[in-house]
Amino acid sequence: MMKYLFMTLFLIFIIKNLNLFMLLLLGGFLMLFINNINIYYSFISYNYGIDMVSYWMLLLTFWITFLMILASVNVSGKSLFMFLVYLLIIFLFLSFFTSNLFLFYLFFESSMIPTLLLIFGWGYQPERFSAGFYFIFYTLFASLPLLITIFYIYMVNGTLFFFLISLNSNFFIYLSLIMAFLIKMPMFFVHFWLPKAHVEAPVAGSMILAGVLLKLGGYGLYRVFYFLDYFKYNYVFICLSLFGSCVVGLLCLMQVDIKSMIAYSSVSHMGLVIGGIMTCNSLGLWGSLIMMLGHGLCSSGMFAMANIMYERTHSRMILINKGFLTFMPSMSMLMFIVMINNIPSPPTLSLLSEIILMMSLVSWSIICSPMLVLSSFLSCCYSIYLFSITQHGNNYSGMNLSNYNNIREYLLLIFHLIPLNFLFLKGEILSLWL
């Protein structure tokens, strides 16, 4: 794995040539051909290793980063922008690569800095500063208890290697270890930073935030549950997440901002991921991993789609973005496929993950059934509503009708849809780590 890390490090020296971002796609393809990844930690050096979960997260990181640069060819200050993007890749790479709890915490928190600078530097409105502060303070709120708990674990165990920690947990250790990751995902009631950050962030910030950074929370829960032996209050978070998925589904139908609606839909899907991980059964862990991958690609594609419409109308309001079906019908077809991926419908990773998570949660408790049904129904409602209201109707009179769609935008959506729909046909490769 050292070759991928060094490849990413040396990309910083070519930031002035934006065309060389294709090397990220090459890195993603190179990772696809690693054929000896197994359920155990492999490629272990001092404090660094990789297993199936981190492998898929690394692959997602390369893929989404390539696509976010493809979506951002018109940004100003390209050298600084590319430098921040490559810095973010390095922090994410090291977060998924490390097997040491403190180093994971260090890189987990470091990934906030480039993201914050992307929001501050390339955001749309003056409100981006308040959105950035929401983002940083919500995340930092639970970080200090996590850091103190990590020091306590080292004092007790003398090691921070995930697989050597033995811990007699209590309620405070349990809460301190998981809250930072639940806020990062985010969980309902601590989710308000996400819509604000998404609405104010540039398209690249929204894509990497929804595609990879939210998945850091789920990945952290996977790692912490290796050694955490206190599951007495998991039911609280399962009930809260399922309740939140239903409430946020209703909130999506009330939004007038396209990016805000997509951000709230991320909160709804992440609620199912939290529920699946908290059940601590094999179906829940498998379904959560597949949903993190499917949602990472699907939500990133939806933000790319929102940016394609924004470049024509210079507005994110649903009331203004109308009639795209008559203006660019072939692009509308791709937008429709992205939307039905969010519902989810076959053949998508989102459908596979939702079926598995439903089996996991219903086997945990039959009481989950009504909330799962309602959450799935509302997901269908707001996805169809968003597509129909933006693609049908009369064109906005201020739309830039000379700005036809180009091959870059087709490639952007197609590169989201290919792995999202074709990995479904080989779903068993996502479960090899069980």
C-alpha positions, 0 to 999 in steps of 0.5 A: 500500500505504500506505493499508493500513498507515495503516488498520492503524496507526489501528486501535490507537485503537479497541482498546476496541471489540472489535466493530470487529475486522471492519475487519480482514476489510474490509482483507483483502477490500480487498487481494483487489481489488488487480488490478495485482500482478505478478511484479515489485516494485510500489508501491515507495516508499523501501525498501518494495514488494510482489510476489506472494509478499509479497502472499499473505503480507499477505493471510494475515496480515489473514485469520488476525488477523481469525480469531484475534480472532474466536476470543478474544472471551472473553479478559480484559484486552481492551484490552491484548490488542487493542493487542498484536494490532494491534502484531503486525499492524503488524510483520508488515505491515512485514516483508512490505512492506519491500525492505531486508534490515536493515529486514526483520531489524528487523521480523522480530525485533520480531514476537517481542515481542508474541507473547511478551507474548501467551504470558506474559499469556494463557497457560494454565499457569505453564510458559508462562514457560519456553515463552516463554524457549525461544521467545525464545532459540531465535530469538535464537540465530541472529539475531546471526550474521544481523545481523553478516552484514547489516552485512558485506553493507552494507560490501561492497555499499553497499546492502541492497536485495534486488535490488541485492545482489551477494555472493561467498558462503562457507559461514559467510555461507550458514549465517548467512543461512539459520539464523535462518529455518530455526529460525523455521520450524522445522527438525527438531533446532531445533524444540523451542521450537514445541510448548512455545510452542503448548501454553502459548500462548492460542488467539490466540497459537497461531493467529497463531504457526502461521498467519503467524509460521512463514511469516516463515522461509519468506519470509526464505529466498525473499528471501535466495535472491535474492542467495545464490549458495552452494548446495553444502550445500542437500542437507544441509537437504533430507535433514534436513527430509525425515527430520524430517518422518518422525520427527515424524510418528511423534512425533505418534502418541505425543502425549497433548496435542491442541495438542502433536500439532497443533504437531508436525504443523506441524513435519512440514509445514514440513519439506516447505516447507524441502525445496521451497525448498532445491531452488531449482527453480520447482516447489519455490518454487511448491509451498512458497508454496502449502503455506505458505498452505494450512498457515497456514489449516489449522493455525490452524483446527486450533488453533481446533478444539482451543480449541472442545473445550477450552472444553467439557472444560477439558482438552487431553488426548486421553483426556478429549476424547471423544464430541463427535460425539454432543454437537455433530454438525454441529460435528464435520462441520466438524472432520472437514473441517479434519482431511482438509485436514491429511491432505491430500485434495482439493480443498485447497491442501495437496493441490495443494502436496504434489503439486507439492513431491513432483514438485520433490523427486523431480526433484531426487533419486529417493532422496527418494521413500521419505521423501515416501511415509512422511511423507504416510502418517504425516500421514494416520495422525495426522490420522485418529487425532486426529479419531476419538479425540476425536469417538467414544467416551463423553462425559467426565463433567465436560464442560460439556453446557450450553455448546452451540456458537454461530454464532461458532464455526461462522463461525470454522471456515467462514472457515478452510475457504472459502479453503482449499478454494476457492482450489484451484479457481483454483490458477494465480493462486498461480503468477503470480509464477514 
